[in-house]
Each structure stands twice: as C-alpha cells, then as structure tokens.
Amino acid sequence: MTIKNVVTAAVAGLAVAGLTGSAVALAEKGSSARKPTVVLVHGAFADSSSWNGVVKDLKRDGYPVVAAANPLRGLHADAAYLRSVLDSITGPIVLAGHSYGGSVMSEAADGDRDVKALVYIASFSPEKGESTSELAAKFPGGELGPALNPVPVPLPGGGTGTDLYIKQDKFRAVFAADVARPVADLMAVGQRPITEAALNEPATRTAWKTIPSWSMITTEDLAIPADSMRFMAERAKSHTVEINASHAVTVSRPGAVADLIDKAARATNR
C-alpha cells in the first residue's frame, strides 16, 4: 500500500468515527427526549402548587411536567377538562393523581393510548358506579367528614350547590399533620373547595383496568383510611408502596412521590 493510500484510509476512518460519534450523540439525545410527559392532578382542598416539590425533582431528572388545574366542580366535567389537557400533549404520558385527582384521572384516561401509566398518590380509583365519597367511607379511620365546612354556592344553570372546605383550625390535623405548621396554615387559607356533588358523582370509566398502575398508600392518612387505599390498589393490581405520611404526602414527602412516578415511567418507557 502506498503512503497516499494509507493517508486516504486514515482520513476515511476518522470520518466514519466522526459520523458514528454523531449518531451516538443523536441517539442519546433522542433517548432523553423520549421521556414521557408527567401530568399531575391535584385533589380537593389543594391546588397545583401542592406538587411543587415533586415537580422540582421530576424536572431535575429531565421529565417534561404539566400540573393540571383540577376544577373540582364535578367528576365528569373535571374529567372532560383533564382529557383536554391530555389531548394537548404529544407523545407518551405518565398520569399521577392525588386524592380526588385519582378519581378524575381514572375517568379521563380510559381509552387514551398515550397514557402509559397511572400513579395513585393517597388516592381513589373507583369502579363504575362508585363515588369518591363512598370509597372514602368504606373503611373506618377517616376523620375528614366532621372537619368539613359546607358553603352554599350558586350554580351556573341556576339553583344552589354546596362547596366543601376543611375548617382552617382542623386542616393540619386531618389533612397535613406531617407538614410544618407555617406551611400547613398557608395551605389551609389557600385551599380549593370541592363541590359535594363532585364527591358523590359515580364513576363511569375505569382506566386502571387497562393501564398499568402504581399506588402510594399513606399509613397516617386521616382523610382516606389506609385500608380503603389498600382495597383499591389490590383491586387494580397496582404496584404498591406504603409510606408513613399524612394525606398531604406530595408536600411532606415530595422525593418519595417523585421516585414512585419515576419508577412507573421507567417501567412503561421501554
């Protein structure tokens, strides 16, 4: 082989190596881009800011995140709103709901092929015909009912409905016992009410029957008895973890919540 041929071969080898390196870099970039979008759905007596710590951890790990503003007006209307949020997202989705947010996502995600995993955080997964309030009262141990303050509200079509708030002096004990008092006091003041009708509206869809699910059971929960959560998780054949936390686990233990969502995303993003 002449010197000229050796040089030509070396240059060609370097070019191929460069192209290969570029392909690897693009593949790695594509792999990162393939992470599913995590959609977070808050429940009653909370708002999207209750996910702030979870959002911080998920974004650090490279997940696109949307924290949906759950209207808390009626199960079917809330689910229709959430479906519009899901429809606006391109690509795979991991859907996580806290408390009543689980009822909404169970209704909204049914039949949505982009939703790859459901993550129930101290949450509800109703069967058709069941209501959120029915499941909350299915087992003893809940203390939310006596702590509620009903407030009459006008309905858009006429008539009067009922908004439910947690009494501010009961909020921390019942909802957020492991949250620092100054933070819990702010949560009590800024809580979003839910209509009584939303809690009593029966489910018509059950996304958990066809979409893999993960459930976090909060053993110190006074809003939803742990036995009720266990019942629903077992029925849904969820991958279950238990944690020593209050109902406000997204605030008190955001790292653990983000870890479970990450686990669901990794298991279904293959």
N, C-alpha and C positions, 0 to 999 in steps of 0.2 A: 504494500500500500504506500502511495506517495505521501509526502508531507501535506500536499494540498488536500488529499482525500481524508487524512487524519483530522485536519482542521475543520473540514466540512462536516465530518461525522460528529465532532465535538460540539460544534455550533448547533447542529440539529438536535443533539441530545439535550443541550441546555434549553432549547426552545420547547421540546417536549416536556421537560421537567417543569418549565415555567407554566405551560398550559395545564399540566397535571396539578401543580400547586394552586393555580387559579380555580380549577374545578373543585378541589378540596375546600378552598375558602368559600366558594359559592355554595357548596353542599352544606357546609357548616352554617352559613348564613341562612340558607333555606330551612335547615333543621330548627334554628332558633325561631324563624318566622312561622313555623308550623305550630307553635304553642297555641293551644285553644284560648279563646277569649273567655274569661271568667266573668259571669254575670251574677251579681249579689242582690238578693231580695230581702229587705228588712221586714220585720213583722210589726205587730201592734205595739203602741206605746214607745216607738223608736223611730228613727229616720235613717237616711243613708250614712250619716256621719258615724253611726254605731259600728260601721265596718272600717273605719279609718285605719286602725292598727293592722287589720287583715290586708287591706289594700296596700299599705306600705310594704308589707312582707312579700306579697304576690308580685308587685311591680319590681321590687328588688330582684326577684327571681326571673324576671323577664316576661311575665304574663300581661297581656292586654286585659284591662279590667273595666267593667261598667257596673256602677252601683245604681240600680234602678230605684226610682222614687215610687214606692208602692202606694197607690191612692188610699187603700184601707176603707173603701166605700161599699164594696160588695164582692163576694168571691168571684162571680162570673165576669163582672165588669173589671175587676182588678186583673184577672187572668187575661182578658182581652187586651188590656193595656200592656201587660208583660209580653204577650205574643208580638205586639207591635215593636217592642224593643228587640226581641229576639230576631224578628224579621229584618231589622235594620243592620244586623251583623253578618258579615261574610265569613264563612269558614266554621270550623268546629267550635262548640260551646260547652263549657262546664258550668252548670247552673247550681248555685248554692242558696238555700233559703233558711232564714232564722224564724222560729216560732210560726206565726200565721203565714209568713212568707213561704213556708214549705207547702201549705195547702194551695197557695196561689200557683207555685211552680209546678205542682203535681197536675193541676188543671191546665196550665198554659203550655207545658212542654209535650203533652201527649200527641204523638204523631209527628213531632218535629225531628227530622232525621239529622239535623245539625247538632242537636243536644246529645252529647256523648256520655254524660254522667250527671247524676243528681246527688247533691250533698246536703243532707238534712242536719242542721245545727240546732240542737234543742228545739225540735221542730215537729210538724204534723205531716202525715202522709195519709190522707183519708181514702177510704174505699168509696165506691159510688154509693150515694145515698147518705153517707156520714157527713156530719158537720164538724167544724173545728171545736165548737163548744162541747159537743157530745164526747169527742175524744179527750178533751181536757178533763172531763168529769168521770171518765171511765174507771179510773182507779183512785183510791184515796191519797191524800197528801197535798193536794193543791190548796193554796191559800189566796188565790187571786180574786175569786168572786167577792168575798166580803170587803176587799180593798178597793173595789171599783166605785167610781162616782158617775152615775148616769146623767147626761145633759141633753135635754130636748133640742133638736135641730130641725130647721125647715128642709123639706125635700124639694129637689129641682122641679118635679112634676106636681107639686102640691102635697099637702099633708105634712106630718111630722114624724121624724125618726128619732133615734137615740144614739148619741155619741157616748162612748165609754172612755173614761180616763182612770188612771190609778191615782188615788188620793196621794198628794205630794208627801204627806207625813208617813205614808206606808210604802212608798215607792222603793226605797233602798232595801228594806227588809224582805219584800216579796219578790222584787224583780232583779236587784243588783247588789246582793249582800256582800259580795267579794270585790266590789268596786269601791275605790276610795271615796269617802263621804263627799268631798267637794265636787268630784266628778258626778257622782250619783245625784247630788242635789241639782246640778245643772241639767242632767238628763230628765229629772222629774219635771222641771219647769218647761223644758222644750219638747216633752213627749207629744207624739202624734196620736190623736184619738182614733179609734176604730168604731164603725157602726155596729150596733148589736146585731143588725141584720146580716152583716158580713160573717160574723162568727156562727150564726145559725143557718147560713145558706148551705144546702147539701152539695157535695161534690158530684160531678157528672163524668169526670175523666180521671184516669189513674196512670200517669206517666211512669210511675215506679214499677208497673207490671212489665214494661218492655225496655226500660232504660236502666243500666246498672246504677246502683245507689250505694252511698256511704252515709252512715248516721253517727252523729256525736251525741251521746247521752250524758246529760249533766246531772250528776247524782245529788247535788244540793239544791236542785231546782224546786222552787215553791210555786211557780206559775204553771208548769206542766209536770205532773208526777213522773219520776223516772220509770216507773212500771208502765205507764202509758207509752212512753217513748220506746221502751224495750218491746212492747207488744207490736207497735207499728213497724219497728225495724226488723223484727223476726218475720212478720207477715210479708214484708217487702224483700226479704232475703238480702238485706243490706250488709255491707261490710261495716261492722260496728266497733266503735271505741267508746269507752266510758271515761269521764273526767270529773274530778272533784271541783265543781264550779257551780255558780248560780246560773239563773236563766240568761243573764247578760254576759255570756261567755265570750261573745265577739269583742267585748270591751275589756273584760278582765283577763282573758287568755287568747289574745289575737294570734300569737305564734302557733299555738296548738291548732287553732281553726285553720290557719293558712297551710299548716303541714298536712292536714287531712284533705284539703282541697287539692293541694299539690299531688298527694298520693292518688287521688281519683283521676286527676289529669294525666299522670304518668301511666296509670293502668289502662286508660282508654285511648291513649295517643300513640298507638303502635302500628 
